[in-house]
């Protein structure tokens, strides 16, 4: 057979395969024997009718279709082997002609990645600045856990607690959500039910019902709710004010965490806050340098990787409801969206996840990074100890080990470790002193533009498995006041 291969954008290869007439005829003969066993022809036992009789009975088109079902996959696989094509997904076939038989196939293949001069990338790290205001805010939040509440005869203010009947409906959802005697706190930095609801509770006194309508943010994290109109009916039964305990030695000792005095409590808060700020700063820096790597690389990859990443995000956000059509339909009905709407809403974040994973995966290869079996075993041991405690008895430890010491778990652990090792190596590269500040600044601007154009929360390091041969619709926020 004659084969023509052409490389296309987005890591696709176009194959055109012309099959010899003798081979087509041989396949037609085989197809006739298979088909005659299934078709009843008067005067012939099953499987015994000659091809000429069968062809007059069913038509040449039906016989050719039967032959192609076996012939096309066969010649396609031979073409892949002949042209040394590494396909990563099923092709799209097109029957261009039958005489001669010419079949075209569009084949997704492995991505092509060029990291360019990645070792020249530079990005300065931010310093961690912990303020006294942050410490005091955290101490106030601890005191709030032990606050007493007293009914007040005035309109609601920030930090008040409200008891109310609430009915909320969101544009596009079939049924409103109702809660009776719901209790919730009004915090300036928190979300009650949906963004914008708490702000509109300020100034409402006991009584009602009050009707509130507003539009949800266009960039709301749940794409099925973004930009939709939310309508509330609220009857306020009670407004309660907070009375916080004094921040003194007695309060610190009452927490039963070994604090001798208020100063010790404040020191622990300061230490924990600094650790958390350092973690967040490190995560933000990792996002920045990965996006810098992506922005300066050339990536050519098939759309099928993005589709698989969308599938993975839907599976996670639907709590695996997508495993069955019935479960997927129920989930879509619950969030008030069609599957196409969900997929379209996830496309940009999925594309960014794939780009990040591809760039990191190529960095792993370029830097020859590896994770040994001993590394995986050490992480399994660490996870078991973390779950059970250092002094767990053998029975409990063995039960916990069964959760992690499986082939799938080890593969997942290996992937996480190699991803972190790639991030650590990229950190080493980018945190060096800048050799060309202008070039580094330009690259960072490109990284920020890329990150702005393709939204992603960036709280987690990209997983290299998204770049392999598999690849976040978010669940709708609970519209009830108890959601946060």
C-alpha positions as CSV (number, residue, x, y, z in Angstrom):
1,X,0.0,0.0,0.0
2,X,1.1,3.6,-0.6
3,X,1.4,5.9,2.5
4,X,1.7,9.6,2.6
5,X,2.4,11.3,6.0
6,X,2.2,15.0,6.8
7,X,2.9,16.8,10.1
8,X,0.1,19.2,11.1
9,X,-0.1,21.8,13.9
10,X,-1.2,20.7,17.4
11,X,0.8,17.5,17.3
12,X,-1.3,15.9,14.6
13,X,-0.1,13.8,11.7
14,X,-2.2,13.3,8.5
15,X,-1.9,9.9,7.0
16,X,-3.2,9.0,3.5
17,X,-3.3,5.3,2.8
18,X,-4.0,3.8,-0.6
19,X,-4.7,0.1,-0.4
20,X,-4.0,-2.2,-3.3
21,X,-6.9,-3.6,-5.2
22,X,-5.9,-7.2,-4.6
23,X,-5.8,-6.7,-0.9
24,X,-9.3,-5.1,-1.0
25,X,-10.6,-8.1,-2.9
26,X,-9.1,-10.5,-0.5
27,X,-10.8,-8.6,2.4
28,X,-14.0,-8.7,0.5
29,X,-13.8,-12.5,0.2
30,X,-13.2,-12.8,4.0
31,X,-16.1,-10.4,4.6
32,X,-18.3,-12.5,2.4
33,X,-17.6,-15.6,4.4
34,X,-18.4,-13.8,7.7
35,X,-21.5,-12.1,6.3
36,X,-22.9,-15.2,4.7
37,X,-22.9,-16.9,8.1
38,X,-25.3,-14.2,9.4
39,X,-27.5,-13.7,6.4
40,X,-30.3,-16.1,5.5
41,X,-30.3,-16.7,1.7
42,X,-33.0,-19.0,0.3
43,X,-31.5,-22.2,-1.0
44,X,-28.2,-22.0,0.9
45,X,-27.2,-23.1,4.3
46,X,-25.6,-20.4,6.6
47,X,-22.1,-19.7,5.4
48,X,-22.4,-21.6,2.2
49,X,-23.7,-19.0,-0.3
50,X,-21.1,-17.9,-2.9
51,X,-19.8,-14.4,-2.8
52,X,-21.6,-13.5,-6.1
53,X,-24.9,-14.6,-4.7
54,X,-24.4,-12.9,-1.4
55,X,-23.3,-9.7,-3.1
56,X,-26.5,-9.6,-5.2
57,X,-28.6,-10.3,-2.1
58,X,-27.1,-7.6,0.3
59,X,-25.4,-5.2,-2.2
60,X,-21.8,-4.5,-2.8
61,X,-21.9,-1.5,-0.4
62,X,-22.9,-3.7,2.6
63,X,-20.1,-6.2,1.7
64,X,-17.6,-3.4,1.4
65,X,-18.6,-2.0,4.7
66,X,-18.1,-5.4,6.3
67,X,-14.7,-5.7,4.8
68,X,-13.6,-2.2,5.8
69,X,-14.4,-2.8,9.5
70,X,-11.5,-5.2,9.6
71,X,-9.3,-3.8,6.8
72,X,-9.1,-0.2,7.9
73,X,-7.7,-0.9,11.4
74,X,-5.3,-3.3,9.9
75,X,-3.8,-1.0,7.3
76,X,-3.8,1.9,9.8
77,X,-1.7,-0.1,12.3
78,X,0.7,-1.1,9.5
79,X,1.0,2.6,8.5
80,X,1.9,3.6,12.0
81,X,4.6,1.0,12.2
82,X,5.9,1.8,8.7
83,X,6.1,5.5,9.4
84,X,7.2,5.0,13.0
85,X,4.3,7.1,14.3
86,X,3.7,7.2,18.1
87,X,0.0,7.7,18.3
88,X,-1.4,8.6,21.8
89,X,-5.2,8.5,20.9
90,X,-7.6,7.1,18.4
91,X,-7.5,8.8,15.0
92,X,-10.2,10.4,12.9
93,X,-10.8,8.4,9.8
94,X,-12.1,9.6,6.4
95,X,-12.9,7.3,3.5
96,X,-11.8,9.4,0.6
97,X,-12.6,6.9,-2.2
98,X,-13.4,3.3,-2.7
99,X,-11.9,2.7,-6.1
100,X,-9.1,2.8,-5.5
101,X,-9.5,2.5,-1.7
102,X,-8.0,5.6,-0.1
103,X,-8.3,6.2,3.6
104,X,-7.1,9.2,5.5
105,X,-6.4,9.3,9.2
106,X,-5.7,12.3,11.5
107,X,-3.5,11.0,14.3
108,X,-2.7,12.7,17.6
109,X,0.9,12.1,18.5
110,X,3.2,13.0,21.4
111,X,3.8,16.7,22.1
112,X,6.9,18.5,20.9
113,X,8.4,20.7,23.6
114,X,11.3,23.0,23.4
115,X,12.3,24.7,26.7
116,X,14.7,27.1,25.0
117,X,17.4,28.5,27.3
118,X,15.5,27.6,30.5
119,X,18.7,27.7,32.5
120,X,18.9,31.4,32.0
121,X,15.4,32.0,33.6
122,X,15.5,34.2,36.7
123,X,12.9,35.4,39.1
124,X,13.6,37.0,42.5
125,X,12.0,35.6,45.5
126,X,9.7,37.7,47.7
127,X,10.5,38.1,51.4
128,X,8.0,37.0,54.0
129,X,6.7,39.9,56.0
130,X,4.6,39.1,59.0
131,X,2.8,42.1,60.4
132,X,1.5,42.7,64.0
133,X,-2.0,43.2,62.4
134,X,-1.9,39.7,61.1
135,X,-1.0,38.3,64.5
136,X,-3.7,40.3,66.2
137,X,-6.3,39.2,63.7
138,X,-5.4,35.6,64.3
139,X,-5.6,36.1,68.1
140,X,-9.0,37.7,67.6
141,X,-10.2,34.7,65.6
142,X,-9.1,32.4,68.4
143,X,-11.0,34.5,70.9
144,X,-14.1,34.3,68.7
145,X,-14.2,30.5,69.1
146,X,-14.9,31.2,72.8
147,X,-17.1,34.2,72.4
148,X,-20.5,34.5,74.0
149,X,-23.5,35.8,71.9
150,X,-26.1,38.2,73.2
151,X,-29.3,39.3,71.4
152,X,-29.2,42.9,70.4
153,X,-32.1,45.3,69.3
154,X,-30.4,47.0,66.3
155,X,-29.6,46.4,62.7
156,X,-27.0,43.8,61.8
157,X,-23.3,44.8,61.8
158,X,-20.1,43.1,60.8
159,X,-19.2,40.2,63.2
160,X,-22.9,39.8,64.4
161,X,-24.5,36.4,64.3
162,X,-27.9,36.1,62.5
163,X,-30.7,33.6,62.9
164,X,-33.0,33.7,59.9
165,X,-35.2,31.8,57.4
166,X,-33.5,32.0,54.0
167,X,-34.7,31.1,50.5
168,X,-32.2,31.5,47.6
169,X,-32.6,30.8,44.0
170,X,-30.0,31.2,41.3
171,X,-30.8,31.9,37.6
172,X,-30.9,28.6,35.7
173,X,-31.3,26.3,38.7
174,X,-34.5,24.3,38.8
175,X,-35.4,24.6,42.5
176,X,-34.7,27.2,45.2
177,X,-32.7,26.3,48.3
178,X,-34.5,26.9,51.6
179,X,-33.2,26.9,55.2
180,X,-35.2,27.6,58.3
181,X,-33.6,29.0,61.5
182,X,-30.2,29.1,59.8
183,X,-27.5,30.7,61.9
184,X,-24.4,32.3,60.4
185,X,-21.8,35.0,61.3
186,X,-21.2,38.1,59.2
187,X,-17.5,38.4,58.5
188,X,-16.0,41.0,56.2
189,X,-13.5,38.5,54.9
190,X,-15.8,35.6,54.6
191,X,-18.5,34.3,52.3
192,X,-22.0,33.4,53.5
193,X,-24.0,31.3,51.0
194,X,-22.8,33.2,47.9
195,X,-20.5,36.2,47.3
196,X,-22.4,39.4,47.9
197,X,-25.0,38.0,50.3
198,X,-23.3,38.9,53.6
199,X,-22.7,42.5,52.5
200,X,-26.4,42.9,51.8
201,X,-27.3,41.7,55.3
202,X,-25.6,44.6,56.9
203,X,-28.2,47.1,58.1
204,X,-31.1,44.6,58.2
205,X,-33.0,44.5,61.5
206,X,-35.1,41.8,63.0
207,X,-38.2,41.2,60.9
208,X,-38.9,41.0,57.2
209,X,-39.2,39.3,54.8
210,X,-36.5,41.1,52.9
211,X,-36.0,40.6,49.2
212,X,-32.4,40.8,47.9
213,X,-31.3,40.4,44.3
214,X,-27.8,40.7,42.9
215,X,-25.5,39.4,40.2
216,X,-22.8,36.9,41.1
217,X,-19.2,37.9,40.0
218,X,-18.4,37.1,36.3
219,X,-15.2,35.5,37.5
220,X,-16.8,33.4,40.2
221,X,-14.9,30.1,40.7
222,X,-18.0,28.0,39.8
223,X,-18.5,28.5,36.1
224,X,-22.0,27.2,36.3
225,X,-22.9,30.1,38.6
226,X,-20.6,32.9,37.3
227,X,-22.5,36.0,36.3
228,X,-25.9,34.5,37.2
229,X,-28.5,36.4,39.2
230,X,-29.1,35.3,42.8
231,X,-32.4,36.1,44.5
232,X,-32.9,35.9,48.3
233,X,-35.9,36.2,50.6
234,X,-34.8,36.6,54.3
235,X,-36.8,36.8,57.5
236,X,-34.5,37.8,60.4
237,X,-35.5,36.2,63.7
238,X,-32.6,37.4,65.8
239,X,-29.4,39.5,65.7
240,X,-26.7,38.6,68.2
241,X,-23.6,40.5,69.1
242,X,-20.3,38.9,70.0
243,X,-18.6,39.3,73.4
244,X,-15.0,38.2,73.2
245,X,-13.0,36.9,76.2
246,X,-10.1,39.0,77.3
247,X,-6.7,38.1,75.9
248,X,-5.0,37.4,79.2
249,X,-3.0,34.6,80.9
250,X,-6.1,32.9,82.2
251,X,-7.5,32.7,78.7
252,X,-4.3,31.3,77.3
253,X,-4.1,28.7,80.0
254,X,-7.8,27.7,79.4
255,X,-6.9,26.5,75.8
256,X,-5.3,23.4,77.3
257,X,-2.4,23.5,74.8
258,X,0.3,24.1,77.4
259,X,0.5,27.9,77.2
260,X,1.7,29.4,80.4
261,X,0.6,32.9,79.6
262,X,-0.8,35.1,76.8
263,X,2.8,35.9,75.6
264,X,3.4,32.2,74.9
265,X,0.1,32.0,73.0
266,X,1.1,35.0,70.9
267,X,4.5,33.5,70.2
268,X,3.0,30.3,68.9
269,X,0.6,32.2,66.7
270,X,3.4,34.2,65.3
271,X,5.5,31.1,64.6
272,X,2.6,29.3,62.9
273,X,1.6,32.3,60.9
274,X,5.2,32.7,59.6
275,X,5.3,29.0,58.6
276,X,2.0,29.4,56.7
277,X,3.1,32.6,55.0
278,X,6.4,30.9,54.0
279,X,4.4,28.0,52.5
280,X,2.1,30.3,50.6
281,X,5.0,32.4,49.4
282,X,6.8,29.3,48.2
283,X,3.7,28.1,46.4
284,X,3.2,31.4,44.7
285,X,6.9,31.5,43.7
286,X,6.6,28.0,42.2
287,X,3.5,29.1,40.2
288,X,5.5,32.1,38.9
289,X,8.5,30.2,37.8
290,X,6.5,27.4,36.2
291,X,4.5,30.0,34.3
292,X,7.8,31.6,33.4
293,X,9.0,28.3,32.0
294,X,5.8,27.9,30.1
295,X,5.9,31.4,28.7
296,X,9.4,31.0,27.3
297,X,8.9,27.5,25.9
298,X,7.5,26.3,22.6
299,X,4.8,23.7,23.1
300,X,3.0,21.8,20.4
301,X,0.5,19.4,21.8
302,X,-2.8,17.7,20.7
303,X,-6.1,18.9,21.8
304,X,-6.9,15.4,23.1
305,X,-4.7,16.1,26.2
306,X,-6.8,19.1,27.1
307,X,-10.0,17.0,26.6
308,X,-8.6,14.4,28.9
309,X,-7.7,17.0,31.5
310,X,-11.3,18.3,31.4
311,X,-12.5,14.7,31.9
312,X,-10.3,14.4,34.9
313,X,-11.5,17.7,36.4
314,X,-15.2,16.8,35.8
315,X,-14.6,13.4,37.4
316,X,-13.0,15.0,40.5
317,X,-15.5,17.8,40.9
318,X,-18.5,15.5,40.4
319,X,-17.1,13.2,43.0
320,X,-16.8,10.5,40.4
321,X,-20.4,10.8,39.2
322,X,-19.1,10.9,35.7
323,X,-18.3,7.2,35.8
324,X,-21.9,6.5,34.7
325,X,-24.2,8.4,32.3
326,X,-26.9,8.4,35.0
327,X,-24.6,9.8,37.6
328,X,-23.3,12.4,35.2
329,X,-26.8,13.5,34.3
330,X,-27.8,13.8,37.9
331,X,-24.8,16.0,38.7
332,X,-25.4,18.2,35.7
333,X,-29.0,18.7,36.7
334,X,-27.9,19.5,40.3
335,X,-25.5,22.3,39.0
336,X,-28.0,23.5,36.4
337,X,-25.6,23.2,33.4
338,X,-25.2,21.2,30.3
339,X,-22.1,19.1,29.7
340,X,-21.0,21.4,26.9
341,X,-21.3,24.4,29.2
342,X,-19.2,22.7,31.9
343,X,-16.5,21.6,29.4
344,X,-16.3,25.1,27.8
345,X,-16.0,26.7,31.3
346,X,-13.1,24.4,32.1
347,X,-11.2,24.6,28.9
348,X,-8.8,27.4,29.7
349,X,-7.8,26.1,33.1
350,X,-7.4,22.6,31.7
351,X,-5.2,23.9,28.9
352,X,-3.0,25.7,31.4
353,X,-2.7,22.6,33.5
354,X,-1.6,20.6,30.4
355,X,0.9,23.3,29.4
356,X,2.4,23.4,32.9
357,X,2.6,19.6,33.1
358,X,4.3,19.4,29.7
359,X,6.9,22.0,30.5
360,X,7.7,20.3,33.9
361,X,7.8,16.9,32.3
362,X,10.3,18.1,29.7
363,X,12.4,19.7,32.5
364,X,12.5,16.3,34.2
365,X,13.9,14.8,31.0
366,X,16.3,17.7,30.4
367,X,17.7,17.6,33.9
368,X,17.7,13.7,34.1
369,X,15.7,13.8,37.3
370,X,14.8,10.4,38.8
371,X,13.0,9.0,41.8
372,X,14.3,5.7,43.2
373,X,12.3,2.9,44.7
374,X,13.9,3.9,48.0
375,X,12.6,7.4,47.7
376,X,9.1,6.1,47.1
377,X,9.4,3.7,50.1
378,X,10.6,6.5,52.3
379,X,7.5,8.5,51.4
380,X,5.2,5.6,52.0
381,X,6.8,5.2,55.5
382,X,6.4,8.9,56.1
383,X,2.7,8.8,55.1
384,X,2.0,5.8,57.3
385,X,3.7,7.4,60.3
386,X,1.8,10.7,59.7
387,X,-1.5,8.8,59.6
388,X,-1.0,6.5,62.6
389,X,1.6,8.3,64.7
390,X,5.2,7.3,65.5
391,X,4.1,5.0,68.3
392,X,1.3,3.1,66.5
393,X,1.1,-0.6,67.2
394,X,2.1,-3.0,64.3
395,X,-1.5,-4.0,63.5
396,X,-2.6,-0.4,63.0
397,X,0.5,0.5,61.1
398,X,0.1,-2.5,58.7
399,X,-3.5,-1.6,58.1
400,X,-2.5,2.0,57.2
401,X,0.3,0.7,55.0
402,X,-2.2,-1.1,52.8
403,X,-3.7,2.2,51.8
404,X,-0.4,3.4,50.4
405,X,1.6,0.3,49.5
406,X,-0.2,-0.6,46.3
407,X,1.0,-0.3,42.7
408,X,-1.4,2.6,41.9
409,X,-0.5,4.5,45.1
410,X,3.2,4.0,44.5
411,X,2.9,5.4,40.9
412,X,1.0,8.4,42.3
413,X,3.6,9.0,45.0
414,X,6.4,8.7,42.4
415,X,4.7,11.2,40.2
416,X,4.3,13.7,43.1
417,X,7.9,13.3,44.1
418,X,9.3,13.8,40.6
419,X,7.0,16.8,40.2
420,X,8.4,18.3,43.4
421,X,11.9,17.5,42.4
422,X,11.4,19.3,39.1
423,X,9.9,22.3,41.0
424,X,12.9,22.3,43.4
425,X,15.3,22.2,40.4
426,X,13.5,25.0,38.7
427,X,13.6,27.0,41.9
428,X,17.4,26.5,42.0
429,X,17.7,27.8,38.5
430,X,15.4,30.8,38.7
431,X,16.5,32.0,42.2
432,X,20.1,32.7,41.0
433,X,21.3,36.2,40.6
434,X,20.0,37.7,37.4
435,X,22.6,38.0,34.6
436,X,20.4,40.1,32.4
437,X,17.8,42.0,34.4
438,X,16.0,43.4,31.4
439,X,15.6,40.0,29.8
440,X,14.4,38.4,33.0
441,X,11.9,41.2,33.6
442,X,10.5,40.8,30.1
443,X,10.2,37.0,30.6
444,X,8.3,37.6,33.9
445,X,5.9,40.0,32.2
446,X,5.2,37.3,29.6
447,X,4.6,34.8,32.4
448,X,2.1,37.2,34.1
449,X,0.3,37.8,30.9
450,X,0.1,34.1,30.3
451,X,-1.2,33.5,33.8
452,X,-3.8,36.2,33.5
453,X,-5.0,34.9,30.2
454,X,-5.4,31.4,31.4
455,X,-6.8,31.5,34.9
456,X,-5.6,28.9,37.5
457,X,-5.6,28.9,41.2
458,X,-2.0,27.7,41.4
459,X,-2.3,26.4,44.9
460,X,-1.0,23.0,43.8
461,X,2.1,22.2,41.8
462,X,1.2,21.0,38.3
463,X,1.1,17.2,38.0
464,X,3.3,15.7,35.2
465,X,0.7,13.0,34.7
466,X,-1.5,15.5,33.0
467,X,1.1,15.6,30.2
468,X,1.1,11.8,29.8
469,X,-1.5,9.9,27.9
470,X,-4.3,10.8,30.3
471,X,-5.0,14.1,31.1
472,X,-10.9,21.6,37.9
473,X,-16.4,22.3,36.6
474,X,-16.4,23.1,40.2
475,X,-19.3,22.1,42.3
476,X,-21.9,24.8,42.7
477,X,-21.6,26.6,46.0
478,X,-24.2,25.5,48.4
479,X,-26.7,28.4,48.2
480,X,-27.6,28.0,51.9
481,X,-26.3,30.5,54.5
482,X,-24.2,27.8,56.2
483,X,-21.8,27.6,53.2
484,X,-18.5,29.4,53.5
